[in-house]
Amino acid sequence: MIRFFLLQNRQGKTRLSKWYVPPPTGASGGASLNTSGSQILPAGYSATNANQTEAEKARIEAEVHRLVTSRDKKYTNFIEYNNYKLIYRRYAGLFFTIAVDVQDNELSYLESIHLFVELLDSYFANVCELDIVFNFNKVYMILDEYMLAGEIEETSKREILDRVKFLEKLE
């Protein structure tokens, strides 16, 4: 299962962040996320806990960036981190990182990163970082059509792009 999906540039700016499982915190319990990645606060869950969760996400994102960017190219694109595995790939100045369960297949997720990049490239016709920054809602829409609730939903590039085009017509 996918824990989170990050897209970061070389400077450490997170351009896309999708959390399917809340980060582990010291507090008991945790906020759950809906499929769009926004938080749902259960009864008795204070805004302080939500702020702790956001702070933990920012800390993990910074640590993941440090691990991925400082890693030598001669090593694999897989890093064991805490209780999950990071699979990353660099395209131009962007790092695409997926955190998955330790027992999951690394190569399938490495291929899923590549498919996501191909989807972006097909949709934006030679995607660049500015396309992602200024059209983040479209990027999230593509990601939501591709991955749902931490699992890969669809693997057909044509089918995903057709669905995204259909959703655009509804707007």
Disulfide bonds with the S-S distance in Angstrom:
none
